[in-house]
Amino acid sequence: MTPVSFEAAYGSMWTEFAEQLAAAGKGQGVDGALLAVRYRRVCEHLALAQSRAYPVHLVARLEALAQEAHQLIYRRQDYGLRALGRLLRSELPAAVRAERRCVLLALVLFALPLLLSYLLALQGPDFALRLLDASQLRNYEAMYGDGKKALGRLREAGGDWEMFGHYIFNNIGIGFRSFGAGILAGVGSAFVLLYNGLMMGATIGHLQRVGLGHNLWPFVATHSAFELTGIVLSGAAGLRLGFGWLMPGRRSRLEALRVAARAAVPLVYAAFFLLFVAAAFEAFWSSAAWIAPAVKYGVAGLCWALVLTWLCFVGRSHAR
């Protein structure tokens, strides 16, 4: 087929494809299936034109069409708000459910030490002092003392936005440690979960024992739904990484580690999303002493229900 006959046979389709791309670029509704079919045809025509050394202007026309379609179909959709919504609506919760064994193990490794250390710290000061310095405990008592305008902060702490940045740095740091330590055959992630559970439980139990629970619980109730879940998911991602190294099956350890990393990454995304939301609540809502505890408890219940619904049920219809 000569270049002239080639262009005569398919030129009208290229023109219609260009018009369809222009309409899609302006935000107008187009037939997505037809656009995808035409995109594949144009790519085939471009390959033929290049292999047959057709004139430069013909190859350039097809290249321009293929590049414009590629940007529209892939770059614009994959990195836009629509893709983010799809990620939150279906892909992340489905990935968490797919790794439910690691998530449940991480939950046990974190929640059980937290509960035990909380109960032990209620019995007297000895247990908390074994894990924390006396100066650290005094700082926590000052942060949740009566008469503070903003709970959960040292007296010299800055404003809400400064604390927002601090909480993000702190929360994401915990998430990175929980996940990154999984490269040590999962033992590192298990240790981070155990350690954080012990420290949190001891601190909460101590504050409850010294009579500051009425300030502590309204502060932690709301953002705990996001923060604690985020920590567990970060640890679960690290455990998944470790299991890939420890139990490669018929794969090489390197290949098994790659597979485990691909499975763990969505858990990390979900964890960091939750930790970011936790930081926002902690900075702008939880620390506000002027909000009645009953209101905070009510919002906390709603937040826990939303998080559990998101992880357990959202996206199931998309997976079928």
C-alpha positions as CSV (number, residue, x, y, z in Angstrom):
1,M,0.0,0.0,0.0
2,T,1.4,3.4,-1.0
3,P,1.5,6.3,1.4
4,V,-1.3,8.1,-0.6
5,S,-3.6,5.1,-0.5
6,F,-2.8,4.5,3.1
7,E,-3.8,8.0,4.0
8,A,-6.9,7.8,1.8
9,A,-8.0,4.6,3.5
10,Y,-7.7,5.8,7.1
11,G,-7.4,9.6,7.0
12,S,-11.1,10.2,7.8
13,M,-10.8,8.0,10.9
14,W,-7.8,9.9,12.0
15,T,-9.7,13.2,11.6
16,E,-12.6,11.9,13.6
17,F,-10.3,10.6,16.2
18,A,-8.6,14.1,16.5
19,E,-12.0,15.7,16.8
20,Q,-13.0,13.2,19.5
21,L,-9.7,14.0,21.4
22,A,-10.4,17.7,21.2
23,A,-13.9,17.3,22.6
24,A,-12.6,15.1,25.4
25,G,-9.9,17.7,26.2
26,K,-12.6,20.3,26.6
27,G,-14.4,18.1,29.1
28,Q,-17.2,17.1,26.8
29,G,-18.7,13.6,27.0
30,V,-17.2,11.1,24.5
31,D,-17.6,7.4,23.8
32,G,-14.8,6.0,25.8
33,A,-14.9,2.5,24.2
34,L,-14.7,4.0,20.7
35,L,-11.9,6.3,21.8
36,A,-9.9,3.3,23.1
37,V,-10.5,1.3,19.8
38,R,-9.4,4.3,17.7
39,Y,-6.3,4.8,19.9
40,R,-5.2,1.2,19.3
41,R,-5.8,1.5,15.6
42,V,-3.8,4.7,15.4
43,C,-0.9,3.0,17.3
44,E,-1.0,0.2,14.7
45,H,-1.0,2.6,11.9
46,L,1.9,4.5,13.4
47,A,3.9,1.3,13.7
48,L,3.1,0.4,10.0
49,A,4.0,3.9,8.8
50,Q,7.4,3.8,10.7
51,S,8.3,0.3,9.5
52,R,7.4,1.2,5.9
53,A,9.3,4.5,6.0
54,Y,6.3,6.6,5.0
55,P,6.8,10.4,4.6
56,V,7.7,12.4,7.6
57,H,4.5,14.4,7.7
58,L,2.4,11.3,7.8
59,V,4.4,9.7,10.6
60,A,4.3,13.0,12.5
61,R,0.5,13.2,12.2
62,L,0.1,9.8,13.7
63,E,2.7,10.4,16.4
64,A,0.9,13.6,17.5
65,L,-2.5,11.7,17.7
66,A,-1.0,8.8,19.6
67,Q,0.8,11.1,22.1
68,E,-2.3,13.3,22.7
69,A,-4.5,10.2,23.2
70,H,-1.9,8.6,25.6
71,Q,-1.9,11.8,27.7
72,L,-5.6,11.9,27.8
73,I,-6.3,8.2,28.6
74,Y,-3.4,7.5,31.0
75,R,-1.8,10.6,32.6
76,R,-4.9,12.7,33.1
77,Q,-7.1,9.9,34.5
78,D,-4.5,8.0,36.5
79,Y,-3.3,11.1,38.5
80,G,-6.6,13.0,38.8
81,L,-9.2,13.3,41.5
82,R,-11.2,10.5,39.8
83,A,-8.4,8.1,40.2
84,L,-7.9,9.1,43.8
85,G,-11.6,8.6,44.4
86,R,-11.4,5.1,42.8
87,L,-8.4,4.3,45.0
88,L,-10.2,5.2,48.2
89,R,-13.6,3.7,47.2
90,S,-12.4,0.3,46.1
91,E,-8.7,-0.5,45.7
92,L,-7.4,0.3,49.2
93,P,-10.1,-1.3,51.3
94,A,-10.1,-4.3,49.0
95,A,-6.3,-4.6,49.4
96,V,-6.6,-4.5,53.2
97,R,-9.2,-7.2,53.1
98,A,-7.0,-9.3,50.9
99,E,-4.3,-9.2,53.5
100,R,-6.6,-9.7,56.5
101,R,-4.4,-12.3,58.1
102,C,-1.5,-9.9,58.3
103,V,-3.9,-7.2,59.5
104,L,-5.3,-9.4,62.3
105,L,-1.8,-10.5,63.4
106,A,-0.7,-6.8,63.5
107,L,-3.8,-6.0,65.5
108,V,-3.1,-8.6,68.1
109,L,0.6,-7.6,68.3
110,F,-0.4,-4.0,69.0
111,A,-3.7,-4.2,70.9
112,L,-2.8,-7.0,73.3
113,P,0.3,-5.3,74.8
114,L,-1.6,-2.0,74.9
115,L,-4.4,-3.5,76.9
116,L,-2.1,-5.4,79.3
117,S,0.2,-2.4,79.9
118,Y,-2.8,-0.2,80.5
119,L,-4.2,-2.6,83.2
120,L,-0.7,-2.9,84.8
121,A,-0.2,0.8,84.9
122,L,-3.5,1.3,86.7
123,Q,-2.2,-0.8,89.6
124,G,0.5,1.7,90.6
125,P,3.4,3.8,89.4
126,D,6.0,1.1,89.2
127,F,5.1,-0.4,85.8
128,A,4.9,3.0,84.0
129,L,8.2,4.0,85.5
130,R,9.8,0.9,84.1
131,L,9.0,2.1,80.6
132,L,9.0,5.9,80.9
133,D,11.2,8.4,82.8
134,A,9.6,10.3,85.6
135,S,10.2,13.5,83.6
136,Q,8.2,12.1,80.7
137,L,5.3,11.2,82.9
138,R,5.3,14.7,84.4
139,N,5.2,16.2,80.9
140,Y,2.2,14.0,80.0
141,E,0.5,15.1,83.2
142,A,1.1,18.8,82.3
143,M,-0.3,18.2,78.8
144,Y,-3.6,16.8,80.1
145,G,-3.8,19.0,83.2
146,D,-7.0,20.9,84.2
147,G,-7.5,24.4,83.0
148,K,-5.6,24.1,79.7
149,K,-7.1,25.8,76.7
150,A,-5.6,23.2,74.3
151,L,-5.3,19.6,75.7
152,G,-2.6,17.2,74.7
153,R,0.2,19.9,74.3
154,L,3.1,21.1,76.2
155,R,2.5,24.6,77.6
156,E,5.0,26.2,75.1
157,A,3.5,24.5,72.1
158,G,2.5,26.6,69.1
159,G,-0.7,27.1,67.2
160,D,-3.0,24.6,65.4
161,W,-1.1,24.6,62.1
162,E,2.2,24.2,63.8
163,M,0.8,21.2,65.8
164,F,-0.7,19.8,62.6
165,G,2.8,19.7,61.0
166,H,4.1,18.1,64.2
167,Y,1.5,15.5,64.3
168,I,1.9,14.6,60.6
169,F,5.7,14.2,61.2
170,N,5.1,12.1,64.3
171,N,2.4,9.9,62.8
172,I,4.1,9.3,59.5
173,G,7.3,8.5,61.4
174,I,5.6,5.8,63.3
175,G,4.1,4.4,60.1
176,F,7.4,4.4,58.3
177,R,9.1,2.6,61.2
178,S,6.3,0.0,61.4
179,F,6.5,-0.7,57.7
180,G,10.2,-0.3,57.1
181,A,11.2,-2.6,59.9
182,G,9.4,-5.4,58.1
183,I,12.5,-5.9,55.9
184,L,14.1,-7.6,59.0
185,A,12.1,-10.7,58.2
186,G,9.0,-9.1,59.8
187,V,10.6,-9.2,63.3
188,G,11.2,-5.4,63.2
189,S,7.6,-4.6,62.5
190,A,6.4,-7.0,65.2
191,F,8.8,-5.2,67.7
192,V,7.6,-1.7,66.7
193,L,3.9,-2.8,67.1
194,L,4.7,-4.3,70.5
195,Y,6.7,-1.4,71.7
196,N,4.1,1.2,70.6
197,G,1.4,-0.8,72.2
198,L,3.3,-1.1,75.5
199,M,4.2,2.6,75.6
200,M,0.7,3.9,74.7
201,G,-1.0,1.6,77.2
202,A,1.4,2.5,80.0
203,T,0.9,6.3,79.4
204,I,-2.8,6.1,79.2
205,G,-3.0,3.9,82.3
206,H,-0.8,6.2,84.2
207,L,-2.9,9.3,83.3
208,Q,-6.0,7.4,84.2
209,R,-4.5,6.4,87.6
210,V,-3.5,10.0,88.5
211,G,-7.0,11.3,87.8
212,L,-6.6,12.9,84.4
213,G,-8.8,10.5,82.5
214,H,-11.5,13.1,82.2
215,N,-9.2,15.2,80.0
216,L,-7.4,12.3,78.3
217,W,-10.3,10.3,76.9
218,P,-12.1,13.3,75.1
219,F,-8.7,14.1,73.5
220,V,-7.8,10.7,72.2
221,A,-11.3,9.4,71.4
222,T,-11.8,10.9,67.9
223,H,-8.5,10.7,66.2
224,S,-7.7,7.3,67.7
225,A,-10.0,5.7,65.1
226,F,-7.6,6.9,62.4
227,E,-4.3,6.8,64.2
228,L,-4.5,3.4,65.8
229,T,-5.9,1.8,62.6
230,G,-3.1,3.5,60.6
231,I,-0.5,2.1,62.9
232,V,-1.9,-1.4,62.6
233,L,-2.0,-1.2,58.8
234,S,1.6,0.0,58.7
235,G,2.6,-2.9,60.8
236,A,0.6,-5.3,58.7
237,A,2.4,-4.0,55.6
238,G,5.8,-4.7,57.3
239,L,4.7,-8.2,58.3
240,R,3.6,-8.9,54.8
241,L,7.1,-7.9,53.6
242,G,8.7,-10.1,56.2
243,F,6.5,-13.1,55.3
244,G,7.6,-12.8,51.7
245,W,11.2,-13.0,52.8
246,L,10.6,-15.9,55.3
247,M,8.2,-18.0,53.2
248,P,9.2,-17.5,49.5
249,G,7.5,-20.8,48.4
250,R,8.8,-21.8,44.9
251,R,10.0,-18.3,44.1
252,S,13.4,-17.0,44.8
253,R,13.6,-14.8,47.9
254,L,14.2,-11.7,45.8
255,E,11.1,-12.4,43.6
256,A,9.0,-13.3,46.7
257,L,10.1,-10.0,48.2
258,R,9.0,-8.1,45.1
259,V,5.6,-9.8,45.2
260,A,5.2,-9.1,48.9
261,A,6.2,-5.4,48.4
262,R,3.5,-5.0,45.7
263,A,0.9,-6.5,48.1
264,A,2.1,-4.3,51.0
265,V,2.2,-0.9,49.2
266,P,-1.7,-0.5,49.2
267,L,-1.7,-1.1,52.9
268,V,0.9,1.6,53.3
269,Y,-1.2,4.0,51.3
270,A,-4.2,3.3,53.4
271,A,-2.2,3.7,56.6
272,F,-0.7,7.0,55.6
273,F,-4.1,8.3,54.5
274,L,-5.5,7.4,57.9
275,L,-2.5,8.9,59.8
276,F,-2.9,12.1,57.8
277,V,-6.6,12.4,58.8
278,A,-5.6,11.6,62.4
279,A,-3.1,14.5,62.4
280,A,-5.8,16.9,61.2
281,F,-8.3,15.8,63.9
282,E,-5.6,15.9,66.6
283,A,-4.5,19.4,65.7
284,F,-7.8,21.1,65.1
285,W,-10.4,19.1,67.0
286,S,-9.1,16.8,69.7
287,S,-7.0,19.5,71.4
288,A,-9.9,22.0,71.7
289,A,-10.9,22.1,75.3
290,W,-14.0,24.2,74.6
291,I,-15.8,21.3,72.8
292,A,-17.9,19.3,75.2
293,P,-16.7,15.7,75.9
294,A,-20.1,14.3,74.9
295,V,-19.8,15.9,71.4
296,K,-16.3,14.4,71.0
297,Y,-17.5,11.0,72.1
298,G,-20.3,11.2,69.6
299,V,-18.0,12.2,66.7
300,A,-15.6,9.5,67.9
301,G,-18.2,6.8,67.6
302,L,-19.1,8.1,64.1
303,C,-15.4,8.0,63.0
304,W,-14.9,4.5,64.3
305,A,-18.0,3.4,62.4
306,L,-16.7,5.1,59.2
307,V,-13.3,3.6,59.4
308,L,-14.6,0.0,60.0
309,T,-17.2,0.4,57.3
310,W,-14.6,1.6,54.9
311,L,-12.2,-1.2,55.6
312,C,-14.7,-4.1,55.9
313,F,-17.4,-3.2,53.3
314,V,-16.5,-0.4,50.9
315,G,-15.6,-1.6,47.4
316,R,-17.0,-5.1,47.6
317,S,-19.4,-4.4,44.7
318,H,-16.5,-3.2,42.6
319,A,-14.6,-6.4,43.2
320,R,-17.3,-8.7,41.9
